[in-house]
Amino acid sequence: MPAPRSLLVTDFDGTLTRDDFYQLAIKDLLPRDLPDYWGEYRAGRLTHFQALRNYFAHIRKSEAEVLQVVRRMGLEPDLAAEVRALDEAGWDVVVTSAGCAWYIDLLLQEAGVELTVHSNPGRFVEGRGLLMEPPPPGPFFSLELGVDKAGVVRHALDEGRRVAFAGDGFPDREAALLVPEDLRFARGDLATALSQTDRGFIAYDRWAEVARALRARPA
């Protein structure tokens, strides 16, 4: 029986893209007088999912204006080619995101890339905002984030697969620590969190660097 294919579990916002949709939305799509939902989250009165959903629901721009912001997130320009090359090298890729599948699916479709995506479903309705919902109950459901990224990693490890993880945020820490440090890729807040506890990782600036590093490893 052949060995199972390797798997790269990757975050989306700030990992497969240059910028987070939330950060761009705060700057260009949301009113300035909103409640401090992140403060409520940090105080433990809201989950990460609830805080993000509340912000997205306040968007009152047109769909065209929102799509302009989505396309400014800066999806990895070489994504299609890098995914094909990873596939040829024996690596599958799955996206795990605490953001919204609405803009993830749109950007992947425009890039001509088909990937398994575990994220929070949603839809944009003018006058009501980006309406994000939790995923249905299942093996990768998380009350805190919507999607249990660590659960996706654990499932692949239980299958006997070699697993790499790439992320950029504090919520990625649990998933990142499940993989060996030479398969742990971090930037941004995730890199800070790992550095503060002396956990090893490979730094990257853009997602293509992760893909190329994995392709260079023996199968």
C-alpha positions as CSV (number, residue, x, y, z in Angstrom):
1,M,0.0,0.0,0.0
2,P,1.5,3.4,-0.9
3,A,2.2,5.9,1.8
4,P,-0.6,8.5,2.3
5,R,0.0,11.9,0.6
6,S,1.5,14.7,2.6
7,L,-0.8,17.6,3.6
8,L,-0.3,21.3,4.0
9,V,-2.9,22.9,6.2
10,T,-2.9,26.6,5.6
11,D,-4.6,29.6,7.0
12,F,-6.1,32.1,4.4
13,D,-6.2,35.7,5.6
14,G,-2.7,37.0,6.0
15,T,-1.2,33.7,4.9
16,L,-2.5,32.9,1.4
17,T,-3.2,36.6,1.1
18,R,-1.0,39.6,1.9
19,D,-3.7,41.3,4.1
20,D,-6.7,40.2,6.3
21,F,-10.1,41.1,5.0
22,Y,-11.1,42.2,8.5
23,Q,-8.2,44.7,8.6
24,L,-9.1,46.1,5.2
25,A,-12.8,46.2,6.2
26,I,-12.1,48.2,9.4
27,K,-10.2,50.8,7.3
28,D,-12.5,51.1,4.2
29,L,-15.9,49.5,4.8
30,L,-17.0,50.0,8.4
31,P,-18.2,53.1,10.2
32,R,-15.9,54.6,12.8
33,D,-18.4,54.5,15.8
34,L,-18.8,50.8,16.2
35,P,-18.7,49.0,19.6
36,D,-15.4,47.6,20.6
37,Y,-16.1,44.0,19.7
38,W,-12.5,42.9,19.9
39,G,-12.3,44.4,23.4
40,E,-15.3,42.3,24.3
41,Y,-13.6,39.3,22.8
42,R,-10.4,39.9,24.7
43,A,-12.4,40.2,27.9
44,G,-14.0,36.9,27.3
45,R,-17.5,38.2,26.7
46,L,-17.6,37.3,23.0
47,T,-16.0,34.5,21.0
48,H,-13.6,35.2,18.2
49,F,-16.3,34.1,15.8
50,Q,-19.0,36.4,17.4
51,A,-16.7,39.4,17.3
52,L,-15.8,38.9,13.6
53,R,-19.5,38.3,12.7
54,N,-20.6,41.4,14.5
55,Y,-18.1,43.6,12.6
56,F,-19.0,42.1,9.2
57,A,-22.7,42.6,9.8
58,H,-22.0,46.4,10.0
59,I,-20.8,46.7,6.5
60,R,-23.1,49.1,4.6
61,K,-21.2,49.5,1.3
62,S,-22.4,48.2,-2.0
63,E,-21.4,44.7,-3.1
64,A,-19.2,46.2,-5.8
65,E,-17.3,48.3,-3.1
66,V,-16.9,45.2,-0.9
67,L,-15.5,43.1,-3.8
68,Q,-13.0,45.8,-4.6
69,V,-11.7,45.4,-1.0
70,V,-11.7,41.6,-1.3
71,R,-9.5,41.8,-4.4
72,R,-7.1,44.1,-2.6
73,M,-6.3,41.3,-0.1
74,G,-3.4,40.3,-2.3
75,L,-3.9,36.6,-3.0
76,E,-0.7,34.8,-3.7
77,P,-0.1,35.5,-7.4
78,D,1.6,32.2,-8.1
79,L,-1.0,30.2,-6.3
80,A,-2.3,28.0,-9.2
81,A,1.2,27.1,-10.3
82,E,2.4,26.4,-6.7
83,V,-0.6,24.2,-5.9
84,R,0.0,22.2,-9.1
85,A,3.7,21.8,-8.3
86,L,2.9,20.7,-4.7
87,D,0.5,18.2,-6.1
88,E,3.1,16.7,-8.4
89,A,5.5,16.6,-5.3
90,G,2.9,14.6,-3.3
91,W,1.4,17.4,-1.3
92,D,-2.3,18.1,-0.9
93,V,-3.4,21.5,0.3
94,V,-6.4,22.3,2.6
95,V,-7.5,25.8,3.7
96,T,-8.6,26.4,7.3
97,S,-9.9,29.8,8.2
98,A,-11.8,31.6,11.0
99,G,-12.8,34.2,8.3
100,C,-15.7,33.8,5.8
101,A,-15.9,31.3,3.0
102,W,-17.7,33.9,0.9
103,Y,-14.6,35.8,0.0
104,I,-12.3,32.8,0.2
105,D,-14.3,30.9,-2.4
106,L,-14.5,34.0,-4.6
107,L,-10.8,34.6,-4.7
108,L,-9.9,30.9,-5.2
109,Q,-12.4,30.7,-8.1
110,E,-11.0,33.8,-9.7
111,A,-7.5,32.3,-9.4
112,G,-8.7,29.1,-11.0
113,V,-7.7,27.0,-8.0
114,E,-9.8,24.3,-6.4
115,L,-9.0,23.5,-2.8
116,T,-10.8,22.0,0.2
117,V,-11.9,24.9,2.4
118,H,-12.9,24.7,6.0
119,S,-14.3,28.1,6.9
120,N,-17.4,29.9,8.1
121,P,-20.2,30.1,5.5
122,G,-21.7,33.4,4.7
123,R,-23.3,35.7,2.1
124,F,-23.3,39.4,1.4
125,V,-26.6,41.2,1.4
126,E,-26.6,44.9,0.7
127,G,-28.0,46.9,3.6
128,R,-27.3,44.0,6.0
129,G,-23.6,43.4,5.5
130,L,-21.6,40.2,5.2
131,L,-23.7,37.7,7.1
132,M,-21.3,35.0,8.5
133,E,-22.7,31.9,10.1
134,P,-21.0,29.1,12.0
135,P,-20.4,25.8,10.1
136,P,-22.7,22.9,10.8
137,P,-21.7,20.6,13.6
138,G,-19.0,18.2,12.5
139,P,-15.5,17.0,13.3
140,F,-13.9,20.4,12.6
141,F,-16.4,22.6,14.4
142,S,-15.2,25.1,17.0
143,L,-17.4,27.2,19.2
144,E,-14.6,29.8,19.5
145,L,-13.5,30.1,15.9
146,G,-16.1,28.4,13.9
147,V,-13.5,26.1,12.4
148,D,-11.2,23.9,14.5
149,K,-7.8,24.2,12.7
150,A,-6.1,22.0,15.2
151,G,-8.8,19.4,14.6
152,V,-8.0,19.4,10.9
153,V,-4.3,18.8,11.6
154,R,-5.0,16.1,14.2
155,H,-7.3,14.3,11.7
156,A,-4.6,14.2,9.1
157,L,-2.0,13.1,11.6
158,D,-4.3,10.3,12.7
159,E,-4.4,9.1,9.1
160,G,-0.6,8.7,9.2
161,R,0.0,11.7,6.9
162,R,3.0,14.0,7.1
163,V,1.5,17.4,7.9
164,A,2.8,20.9,7.5
165,F,1.0,24.1,8.8
166,A,1.2,27.7,7.7
167,G,-0.4,30.6,9.5
168,D,-0.1,34.2,10.7
169,G,-2.4,34.7,13.7
170,F,-2.7,33.9,17.4
171,P,-5.6,31.5,16.8
172,D,-3.2,29.4,14.6
173,R,-0.9,28.6,17.5
174,E,-2.6,25.3,18.7
175,A,-2.6,23.9,15.1
176,A,1.0,25.0,14.5
177,L,2.3,23.3,17.6
178,L,0.9,19.9,16.4
179,V,3.4,19.7,13.6
180,P,7.3,19.5,13.7
181,E,9.0,22.8,13.8
182,D,10.6,22.1,10.4
183,L,7.1,21.8,9.0
184,R,5.7,24.8,10.9
185,F,5.6,28.1,8.9
186,A,4.8,31.3,10.6
187,R,4.6,35.1,10.1
188,G,2.9,38.0,11.9
189,D,1.2,37.3,15.3
190,L,1.8,33.5,15.0
191,A,5.5,34.1,14.7
192,T,5.5,36.4,17.7
193,A,3.5,33.9,19.8
194,L,5.9,31.1,18.9
195,S,9.0,33.2,19.5
196,Q,7.7,34.2,23.0
197,T,7.7,30.6,24.0
198,D,10.9,29.6,22.2
199,R,9.0,27.4,19.7
200,G,10.8,26.8,16.5
201,F,9.3,27.7,13.1
202,I,10.3,28.7,9.6
203,A,9.6,32.3,8.8
204,Y,8.1,33.3,5.5
205,D,7.0,36.5,3.8
206,R,4.6,35.1,1.1
207,W,2.9,31.7,0.7
208,A,4.9,30.7,-2.3
209,E,7.9,30.4,-0.1
210,V,6.1,27.8,2.0
211,A,5.2,25.8,-1.1
212,R,8.7,25.9,-2.5
213,A,10.2,24.9,0.8
214,L,8.0,21.8,1.0
215,R,8.6,20.8,-2.6
216,A,12.4,20.8,-1.8
217,R,12.0,18.2,0.9
218,P,12.3,14.5,0.1
219,A,9.0,12.6,-0.1
